[in-house]
Structures are given as structure tokens and as C-alpha cells.
Amino acid sequence: MAKIVYTFRLALYTITLLLVSFLAVFIGIVCALLGQRVNTNYYVARSFWLIAGPIMGWKFQVEGEEYLWKQDGAEGFNGVAGKNGRCAVMLGNHQSFVDILYLGRIFPKHAAIMAKKELKWLPGLGWFMLLSGTVFINRSNNRSAVASMQMAGEDMMRKRISLWIFPEGTRYLSAENDLLPFKKGAFYLAVQSELPIIPVVCQNYHHLFDGKTRFRSGTLKIKVLPPISTVGKTTDDVPELMNQTRDAMVAALREISTPTATPRSSFSRNDSPTPLLHGDHAKTYAAVAAADPDERVSEETPLKGSKRSKRLSVAMVTDFFLPVAGGVEGHVYSLGIELMKRGHKVIVITHHHPPRTGVRYISTLKTYYLPIQPIASEATLPNYLLLLPYLRTILLREKIDLIHAHGSLSSMGHEAIYHAPLFGIRTVFTDHSLFGFGDAVGILTNKLLAGALRNVDAAICVSNTGRENTVLRGQIEPQLVSVIPNALIPENFRPNARPSLPTDQITIVVISRLVYRKGIDLLVACAPHICDLFPEVKFIVGGDGPKMVELEQMREKYQLQDRIELLGSVKPSEVCNVLTRGQIYLNTSLTEAFGISIIEAACAGLFVVSTRVGGVPEILPGDMIEFARADEDDVVRALSQAIRVIKSGAHDPLQAHERVIGMYEWSDVAARTEAVYNRALDSPPKDTFERLARYLSLGPFFGPILCCIMAVQHWFLLFLDLIQPRDTVERVETQWSVEEFAKVVHS
């Protein structure tokens, strides 16, 4: 209901703004005809306030409003707005596009606004701005911005008007009562023209409007501070003047705003924001299950009374495996090694990577590279029969008890789940990704996933968000889906033993596939702004992909070759070395089920900035990560906050490393996965007719098609059994290790 109310009020505000923007064009024409063009902004602002204020239920209490209207003591520029005019540079804090409400309440006569040039092309609003004398600047062109400032100063003194500027340069809507770093343009303008600066602060309204879930009515405070004189100052005084003004505005903001943010205090040993991500909580969930067997338990503990404790033979089936490096590939390898340490037999079945075909050992993990050709992004063509001859032989040879498939886009994993019941083998599926429901890729993937999971015995997701997504997409019973996070090997991601990097040089590290869904467009947009706001900041970007061209173009356009280092593809063994070159890790993904790279960066001692997407909010405590919406302005805001945290010394890399060790361990993941295996093996088996009936429930078209395919699979298997009887397939009696193999070779 709250979401509906928010959407309705946001739509109402937007429609009101659009209607008034067209009314503003008429007001601008009338003012121009009557010789009142310098007062156009005043009449339009008041009109919007009188219309939108009552509709949205926003009221304001203003302190010091007289400073905006009357000016005394400024030689040559003193006067009263609305009469003989006066000149000043007015600075206001910029939270969101709802700021227009507070501007409508306090905007004085004889004043204009400075805005980015892109706004002039907006229908209605842009026309009005052109009529009202708005000063447009090109933020991406420093020379153009400087010229606009100089022209603005000359116009202000000639017309005796004031100029309203948002010195932050971009919006900053946050629960924290703080401001972004100021840009210098407004202060150069004031100093060069010897105009006074009038700071204006509107109360933090995050508790009324957060841009995502709430748009409430309420009363806010506005405080206009006394003018700050610039007489006698030079351009050398600009940095000090800028800091003085910002400090005064931040102090006023904190004075009039309701405290809503919890300060970053000393670190605690709370290992995770959610109990599902730490093994110590397994006992709690086990106790709940024992007390109430009917209660759905999310922790992966064995079912009460389970008899499973024997050594299992597990086949991991996926399209995504080494030598290609990635999240799924690393997960399968590490989980397989840990399960082998627990005494189980584990093999991996994947497609070939020329020249890597046949049976290979990666460490002690036996891998079957089958002669199946991938079509794109290491995924094979979806099919229902091609894998069966290979899979039948491997399952019989290795005496497999359970198939564990990985990846929503893994056709081999899906097909293995379809074939497994033909051999009486149980199945488990792990989903590592999030997909939508409206795009073509999502619709096709979800339909294929729903068919594969229709008769699966258990499923695993790497986050609670992923679990909800998979349950909806795969049309699977929620009680079958468990949540087990990813993990890492902490020893591979140690912070530098040497002293911390100097805080006068801040390095932001990005390691990612350079593709659209990883949010590289956000990186391209925000990096120049951060470099402009913080001269001491540089970027290191590791990874390769189609977006590399856009990164290179951005670097050339803004001449940031010395500030943005592009490494290209980074080997897994070099990831830690790259991470430890920086203090902040940036993740701009648009979708992320878990985000193992974030955990690796945190373990390496970096403070993390990430978009709040998918399962990312679940993986780290709030004092180790700063979240941002998936838009340019909020990423800039989050990075600015992270830079301040690093400069303050509030983030301890070594302590962060120790905390991550306590959160994510592969031994814990393996133990909980083993419990899911036991639950799958203990669940009642489904006979052929039950499985066909469940396929039919998928719909009048897809259901019968799957039933026909299953029938063909049965006949195909009978044909394979006829040409090669099962008892003639040679069984593997020993699970070889690298050490045992070496002994045989040298004997």
C-alpha cells in the first residue's frame, strides 16, 4: 500500500510540475511584455508554490528571509528586491527535484537561476527558463562554464539582480545531514564581482521524501544565513571562502534537521546483517526446526531423523567452469574442493574449452570436458537430448548419487536435471543470478528454468533476494529453496602488511566485466564528476568487455589519462594485488544476486561503495559499505561519503579483513550444502506419472511439449541401453588424487 501511495503522490507532483511549467511560459511572455522579465522567476516560483504546496501538503517555516530581499552595506550593490534591486550570489542545498517547492516559497524578486544546459531542451520548463533569463552552463566543458560565469557577473551588476546557484552541482538526498563538496564556480563569480554570498539551507527532508518508497506531507524549516562579504578578496581566497561557506551551511543543516542518520561508530563484531550469512546461526534455525517441524526453516540443517551420513558421489553440472574465471566458476570449484575435504566424491561435468577436452584434474577435482560447443558467453544451446549419451556413461561409471546443477543460463545443468530421474538420481540446483520478468531474455530464461525446476528435489540461492526471485521465476515451491551465500578463501585476499596508503591520495578500484548489466555506464558518467570534485582521487579499472571503448572515450574526452588507469583483463591470481592498490571498491552493477567481488574487496581491506541491487544489501554490515541508487547523482554522493570515511581514518583494513573471515568460509558453505543434499535424498521420490503431471501444470502449450520431450528421452535411453547395456559400462572404483596419480606414474 505504501508503494502505491508513493507512486500516486510522485505522479501527482510530476503532473503538477509539468502543468505549471507550461503556465510558466505564458507568465514569462507577459512579464517580458510588461518589462518585468527580471521578476519572471519570482512569479512562476510563487505560482508553483501556491498550487503544489497545498496539493502535496508541504509547509515551510522560514528564518532570516529578510536577507534575501534587502541588502545593506555592500558598496554599489545595496538595495531592496522588487524596488531598485540588489546583487548577491545565493547558494542553496540541492536534495532532489522536490527542491522546487522550497524555492517557490522563498525565491525573491530580481533574481535568476543557474542551471545545466540540458534543461533548456525540456518542453515547457526549458521554454520558461529561456524567457526568464536563466544562466545555462555546460558542466562537461570547463571553458564554457567559466565564460558563462563571467557573463553572469556582468549581467547581474548591469541589471542589479541576484543569481541562485546550487554549489554542490548535483543532487544529494540522504538520511545523513551533510552536503556534497562544493564546486568553485559560484565563489569565483562572487569574488571577481565582489558580490556578497547568501547561504540558504533547507531542512533534510529524507524522512518525507526518499525517492523510492515515501512522499509524505509535513513541515520543513528553511534558514537563510547572514550575507558573507567578498569585498577585498581575491581568487586565492576562494578555497578558504568555499570551506567557510560550506561549514556554515552544514552547521545550519544539522541544527534545523531532525537527526535521522546513525553515525559511523566504532566497529562491532556483528559479523553479518542477516543471520543466513553466518554459520553460527545454524544452531538457532536447527532449534526452531526441532521445536516446530511445520515451521519453514531457511537454514540448511538436515531434516530431523535423517539417516544420511555416508560418503556421497556428487556430479556438479554446469556450462560455467574453469579455465574461464567468474563467480559461478569459482563457486563450483571451491565448493567441490570443500566437499571432497568432507569425504565426498565430487566430479564436474562441463563443455570443452579447446584444447581442453576429455577428463582433466584441476587440483584434485576430476572434470569431464565434453565435446559440446558453446554458442555465446560460455553457454551451450538449450536442448533436451544432446547430453544424454555422455551423461549416462559418466553417471554409471562414477556411480553418482546426486546431480548438482549450477546457473540459470546453463543448458547442460538444466538437461542434467531432466535426465537424472531416469537413473533414480536426486537433483539439486543452485541459482547464482537475478533475472527480470518483462524483457525477452527474462521471459525465455524463466520459462526454461520453470521446466527444469519442476521436478527438482532441492534448490539453493545465494541470497534472500535471489530466493524470492527464483521462486517466482522458476514456479518452485518455496520450502524447497534454501539460502546459502557464496564464500571466499580469506588467505588469498589479505590487506597490505605495510602501513595504510596515504589519505592524501585516494584510489578507487573497479574490477568487473565491462558489460551493460554491470553498470559500466554509471561508471562512465560518474568518474569525471568525482575527479572534478576530488583532485586527489584516481581510478583503477580492471576487466574487459564491450564497454571498454566507452571508458576509453570518456578518459580521452575529459583528459583523465593520469587519473583513470585501465588494466584490461585481470588474472584471478592478480585480483588481490589490484585491490590492495586502493582504499575504495566501487560496484555499479544493475543486477547482482550476491556479489562475490564485493566480499573479496572487503576482505582485502577496502571500503565498499555499491548500488543497492539484488542481494548486495545482505552481504556486509552497514559500516563496511555505502549504498547508492543506480543513478549517476547518487553514485557520486555515495563515493563522496566513502572518500570522507577514508580521509577520517574510520575504516581499518586489517579489522575489515578479520571480520570477513568470520562471515564467509567455504567450510561453512560446504557443511550447509551437504545438509541440503541430505534433505534432497530423504525426500519422497516422484514416479514417472507424477513428474509428467507436474510438467502438464506448466501451461496448455509448454506443459504438453515437455511431456512429449520426456517421452522421447525415455525411448532414447532405451535405445542407448540396447546398444550398450549398463552392466558393460566400466565403473570407476577409486577416486584418484593428484598425489596418488603421481605415485603411479613414478612407480
N, C-alpha and C positions, 0 to 999 in steps of 0.2 A: 504493500500500500504506500509506504514511504517513497518508493521509487516512482510510483505513478504520480504522487503529489509533486515530487521534484520535477519530473518531466513536464507536467502541466504548467507549473509556475515558470519554468525556464522558457517554455514555448510562449507563454503569455508575455513575459518580459521581452523576448526577442521580437514578437509581433508588434508590441507597443513601440519598441525602438525603431523598427522599420517604418511604421506609420508616421512617427514623429520626424524621422529623417526626411520623408517626402514633404511633410509640412514645413520642415526647416528650409527647404528650397524656396518655398513661397515667402517665408519670413525674410530670407536673405535678399530676395528680389525687392520686396517692399522697403527693407532697410536701405538698400542701395539707392532706390529712387528718392527716398526721403533724406539722403545724406547721412544716414546713421550706420554705415557699414561697420564702423569700429565697435558698435554695440550689438551686432548680429549674434555673436556667441552668447551674450547675456540673455537676450530674449529667447533664443532657442533652448538654452540650458534651463531657464525658468519654466518654459512651456513643458519640457520633458519632465521636470520635477513635479509640476502641478498635476500632470496626467499620470505618470508612472508611480510617483511616491505613494498616493493613496491606494492604487491598484495592488502594489506589492507589499504595502503595509510597512514601509521603511520610514523612520523618522530620525532626525538628527538634532543633537544639542551642540551648538557651536560656541566656542570660546575664542576670543580675540579676533572676531570678524572685522573689527574696525581697521585692522592693519591692511586688509585687502582693499579698502575703499579710500582711506585718507593717508596721505604721506606728508610728513613734516621734516624739515631739516636737511633734506637732500638737495644740495645746491643745483638749481636749474631744473629739477625734476619733481619738486614738491607740488601737491595739488590734490584734488578730490575727483574720484572716478565719477563720471556722469556729468561733471561740470567742465572744468578746464583740463581734466585728465592728469595722469601721473605715470611715471615709468618705473617698472620694477621687474625682476625675474622671480616668478612664483614657482616654487618647487613642491610637488605633491607625491605621496607614495602611491604606487601602482599595484593593485592587488588582482583585479580582473576587469572584464568589460562591464561589470556592475558598478565600477567607479563612476560611470556617467551619472548615477543617482546622486552621489555626494557632490560632484561637480555642479549638477543642476541646482543644488541647494545653495552653494556658496559662490558660484562664479560671478565676478564683478563686471561692471561696465568698463569700457575702454581696455579690453584685454583680448588676446588671441591665444591660440594653442599651437604647440609644435607637435607634429605627428609624422610617422613614417610615410614615405611617398606612396606605398602600396594602397593606402586608404583612399587616395584621390580617385581611384577607379571603381569604388563601390557605388552602385546605383543609389541615389538618394543622399546618403551620408556624404559621399565624395563630392557630389554637386554642391551641397551646402558648404562644405569645407572650402571649396574653391571660392565661393561667394563671400565667405566670412573672413577671408584673409589669413587662413591657416598657413603656418610656415611648414613646408614639407621638406624632410631631409632624407637623403639616401644613406642608411646606416651601413651599407656594404661598401660605400665609397667615401673614404676619409676626406678627400679633397672637396667633394660635393657637399659634405656635411659642414666643413669649415666655411665654405662660401655661403651656405645658407645661414649660418650663424652670423657672419659679418653683415649680410643684407638685413637680417632680422634686427640687429642692433641699430643700424641706420634708420630703418623704418620705425622702430619703437621711439627713438628720440624725435624724429620728424613729426610723427602722428601723436606723440605723447600717450602711448599705450603700453600696457604690460604684456608679458609673454608667460604663459603657463607651460611648464616642462615637467615631464616625469624623469627625474635624473637617473633612475635605475635602468632605464632603457628597455625594460621588458617586465612582464607581469610576475608577481611573486605572491601567490596565495598559499599560505601555510599556517599551520596551527602555532608555529613559533612566532613570537613577537620580535621580528627582525626585518632588516632591509637588505636588499642586494647591494653590492658595491656600486657606487655612483660613477657615471660617466662624466668626463671633464668638460664637455661642450658647454653646458649651461654656465659653468663657473668662468670659463674663458670669456663668454659673452658678457657676463656681469662685470668682470674685472676690466675688460677693454673699454666698455661703455661707462664704467664707474656707476653702475646701477645697483641699488640695494637688492638683497636676496630675502624673499619672504617665504619661509618654510611652512607648509601646511601638512598636517598629519591627520589621516582618518583612522579611526579605531580598527583594529584587526577584526574582520567580520567572518573569519573562517567558521565560527560557531553558527552563523546564519546561512552562509553560502560556501560550500566547499567544491563546487564544480562537478560533483559526482552524485551525491545522494541527498543533499538538503538545500532548500531555498526557502528560508523561513522569514517571517516578519519580525521586526524588532526595532530597537532604538540604538543608535550609534553616536559616539562622541567625535567631534572634529575640533582640533586645536590648531589655531593659527599663531605661530610664534612671532615675536618681535622681529622687525627687519634687521638684517646683518649688513652693515655698511661695507662697501668695497672701495671707498674713496682712498686714494693713495696707494692702493695695492697694485702689484704687477703680476705678470704671468708666472713669475717664480713663486708667488704666494698661493697659486691655485691649489696644489696638493693639500696644504695646511687648511685653506678655506674649505675645501671639499670635505676633509675629515671633520672639521669643526661643525659644519652644517649637518653632516650625517649623524654625528654623535648626538647633536641636539634633537634631531628628528627621531632617532631610535629611543632616546630617553623619554620623549613625549609619547611615542607609541606605546612603550611599556607602562607609562603612567596611566594612560586612558584606556588601555585594553585589558580585558578580562584575562587573567593567566589561564592559558589552555594547553600549554606545552610542558611536558616534563623535561627538566634539564638533564643533560647527559651527566649522570653522576658516576661515582666510582663503579668499576666493573664488579659484577656478581658472578657467582658460579652457576647461575641458571643456564644450563647447557643448551637449551633449545626453546623456541617459542611455542612448540607443540609437543605433547608427550609422545606422539607417534614417532618422533625422530630420535629417540634415545632409548637404548636397551634397558636401562634401569627401570623403565616404566612397565616392562613386560610383566613383572610380578603383580602390578596393580591390575592390569587387564586380566591376567590369569585368575586373580582372586574374584573379579567380577563374574567371570565365566563360571567359576565353581559355585558361586553363591546363587546365580540365576542363569541356568543353562539356556533359557529362552531369550536372554538379552543378547543383542547383536554385539559382538566383540570385534573391535578393529585390530587389536594387537594379534600378531601371528603366533599364538600359542597352540600347542597340539590340542586336539579335542580330548575331553576328559575320557579316560578309559582307552585311549589309543594304544594299540599293540605294536605300532611301528617303531622299531629301534634298530632294524637291520641295515646293513650296507645296501644302498640303492645304486642302480645303474641309470644315470640320467643323460639324456641327449638334449643339448642346447641347440635349437634350430633357428637360424636367422640369416637374413641376407647381409647383415652388417657385422663384419668381423675383421680382425687383423688380416693383412697388414695395413688396411685403412684405419686411421685414427679418428676416434669420435666418442661421444658419450655412451652410446649403446655398445660399441665395440669394447670399450674399456670395462663397462659393467659386466658383460658376458665373461670376459677373460678373468677379471678379479673374482667374480662370484664362483666361477668354475674352480679356480685355484683354492679358494677357501673351503668349498665343499669337499674337494679332494683331501684337504688337511683334516677334515672331519671324518674321513674314512670312506667317502663315497666315490664311486667311479663316475667320471664325467667325460663326455666327448662333445665336440662341437661339429655341427653339420652346416656348411655354408656353400656358396658358389665359388668357382675358381677365380683366382687372380693371376693371370698369366705372368710368369711361367709357373706359378704356384698351383699345382693340381695334385690330385691323389691324396694320400694320407701323409700328414706332416705333424710334427710335435712342436708346439710353442711352449717353451719351458717343459713342463710335464703334462701339458694339456693336449690330448690327441685330437686332431682336427681333420675332418673329411672335406676336402675342397672338390666339389662335384662339378663336372663339365657342363654347367648351366650358365648361359650368358646373361649378365645384367643388361637392362635397357637404359636406365637413367638413374643417377645418384646411387649407384651400387644396388638398386632394387631390380629384381627379376620380374618378368611379365606374369601377371596374375593368371594362374591356371589351376587345374584340379587333377591332372593325371601325370604330368611330366616327371614329378619327383618320385612317384610310387615305386618304380623298379629299383632305384637307388636306395630309397628309404627302407624298403622291405629287406634287402640284403643286409644293410647296416644294422637294423633293429634286431634281426635274427642273429647276426654274427656277434654283436656286442651284448646280447641278452638284456635289452633295455627294459626298465620298469616304468619309466616316466619320461614324457617329452615336455620340455620347457621351451616354448617359442617366445621370441622377443621381437617387438616392433610392429606398429600398426601398418606400416608400409612393406613389411616383409612377406612377400608371397610364399616363400619357402616355409616360413613359420605357420602361416595360415593353412597351407596344404598339409603340413605335418599333423596339425590338429585334426583335420578332416580324416586323414588316413589312420591315425593312431587307434581308434576303436576297432578297426578291422583286425588288429593284433591283440586286442584286450589290454592296451596300454593306456594309462591315465595321462591327462594333459593339464598343463599349467601355462598361462600366458602372462607376460609382463608387457604393459604398455608404457612407453617412455615419452610419449608425445601428447600434445593437445591439438585438436582439430575443431574447426567450426562446423556449422550446420547449413550455411547458405551458399557457400561457393561450390564450384563444380568439383574441385579436388576433395573437399569435405564430404559432399554428398556421395561420391563414388567410394571413397575410403570407408565411410561409415557403413555403407551397405555391405561391402566386402567383410568388414570387421564383424558386423552383426551375424553374418552367416558363419564365420569361423568360430565365434564365441558361443554359438547357440547350444553346443553340447560340451563346452569346456568344463573341466572339473573344478578349476580354481583360477583366479586371476590376481595379478599384483599390479599396483600402481605406485609410482614413486612419490606421490604427494596426495593430500586430501582433495585438492582441486582436480588433480588428474583422475582420481577415483570417481568423482561426480561426473566428469566429462566422459569417461569410459563407460560408466553405467548408462548414460543417456545415449551415447553414440552406438554402443555395442548391444543395447537392449538386453543386458545381462542382469541377473538377479543381484541386488546389492550385497546380500550376505555371502556371495561367492568371491567378492573383491576385497582384498587386503591392501594395506598401505605399508610399504617397506621402502625407505628412502634409498638413495644412492649413497655411496661412500667413497673414500679415497685412502691412499697409503700415506699417512702423515709424514713419514720419513722422506718422502720424495718432494715435499713442499715445506722445507724449513726456511724461516727468515734468515737474512744475512747475520752471521755471527758478529760482524763488525758493527760499530755504533750506527745508530739510525741515520738515514740520509738527512742532509741539512734541510731545514724547513724553509730556507730562502729559495730553494728550488723544488718545486712540486712537479712530480711526474705522474701522469695518468696513463694507465696501461689498459689496452683493449686487445683481447685475444679471442677471435671469433671467425667463423666462416663469414665471408663478406657477401652475404645474400640479403634479400629484402626482409625476410622474416626475422632476421637477427637485428633489425632496426638500424642498419648502417646509414639509412637516410637521415635518421635522427643525429647520428654521429657527424655526418657531413654538415648538417645545419648548425649544430651547437658548438662544434670545436672552434670555429672562428670567433664566436662571441666570447667563449671562455678565454681564448688567447688575448682578446682585446681587453677583457675585464682584469685579467691577471697576467701581467708581463712575465712573472716568474714561473709560469706553468708551461709544460711541454707535454706532448702526447707520444706514446709508443703504440703502434697498431700492428699486431701480428695476425696473420691469416691471409687467405686468398679467396677469390671468388669474383663474380661478375661486377660487384660494386667497387672493386679496386680502381677502376677507371674513374669513377666519380670522386673517390678520395683523392686521387692524383690531380684531378681537375680543380678540386677545392683548394688543395695545397698550392697549386700554381696561381690560382685566381687571387688568393689573399697573401701570396708570397710568404708562406709559412714553412718553407723547406727546412729551416733551422728549428722549428717548433714542433713539427709533426713528422715523426720517423716511421716509415712504412717498411716493415720487415719482410712482408710476404709470408709464405708458408713457414710455420714453426714446427719443428720436430717435437714429438712428445717429450723426449729427453731434455729439450731445451726450454720447455714451458716455465719451469721454476726459475731458471736464470733470467728469463724475460720479466717474470712477475716481480722478482726482487730488485729490479731496476727502478721500481716506482713505489709510491705510497698509496695511491688510489687505484682501484679497479673499476672500470665502467662497463656495465652490461646494458645494452639498449634494446634487448630482444622485444619483439612484439608478441611472441608467444613462447612459453617455456614451462614444461611440465615440472622440472626440478631445478636445473641449473648447476651442474657439477662444476663448471668453470668458476662459479661464484665461491663454492666451498674451497676449491683449490687456491683461489686468490686469498680468501680469508685465512686459510692455513699458512700461506706464505707471508702473512702479516700485513696484508693490505686492507685498508678501509674500503668498503664496497659501496658503490652507487649503482642502483639498478632500477629499471622500470618495474612498476608493481603489476606484474602479469603472471598468470598461471599459478604455479606452486611456489614461486620465488618468495612471497612473504612468509612462508612456513619454515624456511631453512636456516635463518640466522636470527639471533636476538637483535632487538632494535638498536642497541648501542654499537653494533658492528656493521650496520648497513643503513644507508639513506635511500629512501624510495622516491621515485618520481613517476608522474603520469607519462604516458607515451606521447608527449608533445615537446617541442623544442624548448619552450619557455620554462617548463617545469624541470627538464633535464638540466638546463643552465642553473636554475635555482638550487637543485639538489647537489650539483657539482660545487657550487659556491659554498654551500653549507659544509660539504666534505672538506674543502680546502681550509675552511676556518677551523674545523676539528683537528686537522693535521697540524696546522700552524700553532694551535693552542697546546699541543702535546698531549691531548686527551686520549689518543689511541696508542696503545702499546702493542707493537707487532709480536713480541715474544709471548705476551699474555694471550693474544688472539690465537696464536698457534696452539697453545696448550688447551684452550677452550674447545677448539675444533677437534682436537684429538679425543676429547671426551664425548663429542657428539656423534661422529661418523666413523665407524670402524667396520671393516669388511667381515670381521669375525662375528659381529652382532648381526649384520645383514644376512650372513650365511645361516646362522642359527635360526633366525626368523623365517627364512626361505625354506629351510628344512622342515619347520613346523607346518608351513603351507603344503609342502609335499605330503606330509603325513595326513593332513586333513583331506587332501585330494584322493589319496589311496584308500582312506577309510570311508569315503562317501559311497553310497549305493551305485553300482554300475547301471548304465542305461542300455537296454537291449535295442535291436535294430528298429523295431516298430516305434519305440518311444523316441528315438532320435529322428526318424522320419516325420513323426507327428510334430516335433518341435521345429523342424525345418519348415513344415507347412504353415506354421503360425507366423512366419515372417512376411506373409502377404500373398495375394492371389496370383502374382506373377513370379516373384523371386523364390517363394517357397516351393512351388512345383518344379521350377528349374533346378533347384538344389537337390530335390528328391531324385530327379532323373539323373543328375550327375553322380549322386551317391550310388544309384543302381549300376551305372556304368563302372564305377570304381570297384564294386563287388565282383562284376564279371571280369574286369581287367585283372584283379587279384587272383581269381580262379584260374585265369589263363597263365599267369606267372607261376602259380603253384604247380600247374600241369607241366610246363616246360622245365621247371627246376623245383622239384619237391623240396619242402622246407627242411627235411632231415638231411638233405645233401649239402646244405649251406654250412660251411666250416665255422665253428664257434671259436671266439677268442677266449682262451682260458685264463690269460694273465693280463693284467693292466700294466703295461710297460712304463717305466720312467726313464728319463734321460740317463741316470746313473746305471740302471740295470742294462740299458741298451749298450752303453759304453763298455761294461764288463763283458758282454757277449762278444762285441767286436774285437776286443783285445785278448780274448781267451784263446 
